[in-house]
Amino acid sequence: MSALTQVLASPRLLHLALRGDAISGMAMGLPLVALADPLASWLGMPAQLLLASGLALFPFAALMLLAARSARPPAALVWLVILGNAAWVAGSAYLWFVLPLTVLGQVFLGAQALAVVLLTELEYTGWRRLSQARA
């Protein structure tokens, strides 16, 4: 069994996905905050938007880590993460159409939205498994 198959079959899928989401959120937030001005010109996005997005990722990552620490995270917290991720993807899609993105900006916006969709799917699948195990 491959490592990926083991993770996907793990009863800890939700916890692993939440941790991965939190780590990726912090990893994304750091350059958005530290490099907002140069990224703005490279991506075709306003520096204030990049800075605000980066700053918003830190408390959201903290919520994910909080949920991941619990053996049975509260449903409201898990759904807050899932719905927050869905809103992030919807916002990314909106920005795709309203901002004068560079090609690099289009790649960046598309890639990060796809990563969030995949993490959200893992979190939802993990939540469903955990909920079924409780029943």
Secondary structure, 3 states (H helix, E strand, C coil): CCHHHHHHHCCCHHHHHHHHHHHHHHHHHHHHHHCHHHHHHHHCCCHHHHHHHHHHHHHHHHHHHHHHHCCCCCHHHHHHHHHHHHHHHHHHHHHHHHCCCCHHHHHHHHHHHHHHHHHHHHHHHHHHHHHHHHC
